[in-house]
Amino acid sequence: MSKPTSYELLLQIQKTTNRLEDKLDKRITNNTKKIDDVEEKVDNLLGKIGIGVLIVSAFIAGIISFIFDFFRKKIE
């Protein structure tokens, strides 16, 4: 058995790290897909909440305006 050269050792290290990188790349890609799905749902939910808040705040502003007008008519 001959002793491997430094070049052969470097090639083995490169092959091993490439296999590890490929495995990690697959995991990261799958996780980013999951994260994108969650972000899409969160964005959708935030949009619905924003529309709900808009409607409720318009309703409350209308009620407050109506109350102020009612008291102004009573004072005059």
N, C-alpha and C positions, 0 to 999 in steps of 0.2 A: 504494500500500500504506500503510495506516494503521498506526500503531504500536499494538500491543495494550495494552490497559489492564492495570493491576495486577490487577484482578479476573479477567480472562481468563487472565493468567499463573498466578494462584493456582489457578484451575480446572484448568489443564493439569497443574500440579504435583500436585494432588490426584488426578487421574485416573491419572497415572503411578505415584504411590505406592500407590494402591489396586490397580493391576495387580501391582505387586511384592509387596504384602502377600498377595494371593490366591495367587500362585505359591509364596511362602514358606509360607503356611498349608497348602497341599497337601503340600509336602515334609515339614513338621513332622508333619502328621497321619499320613502314611505311615510316618515314622520311629517315631512313638509306637506304632503298631500292631506294628511289628517288635520294638520293645523290650518290649511287653507279651507277645508270644509267647516271647521269650527268658526273661523273668522267670518266666513260667508253667512253662517247662521246668526252670529252675533251682530253683524252689520244689518241683517234683515230685521232682527229684533229691535235694534236701536232705532231704525227707521220707523217701525210701528209705534214704539214708545214716543218718539218725537211727534208723530202725527197725533197721538192721543193727548200729549201734553198741550199741543197747539189748540186742539178742540176744547179741552177743559179750561185752558186759560182764556180763550175767547168767550166761553160761557160765563166764567167768573167775572170777567171784565164787563160783560153785558149786564149781569145782575148788579154789580156795583154801580154802574152808570144809571141803571134804572132806579136804584135806591136813592142816589144823589138827586136825580131829577124829581123824584117823589117828594123829598124833603124840601127842595127849592120851591116847588109849587105850593107847599103848605106854608112856607115862611112868607111868600109874597102875597 
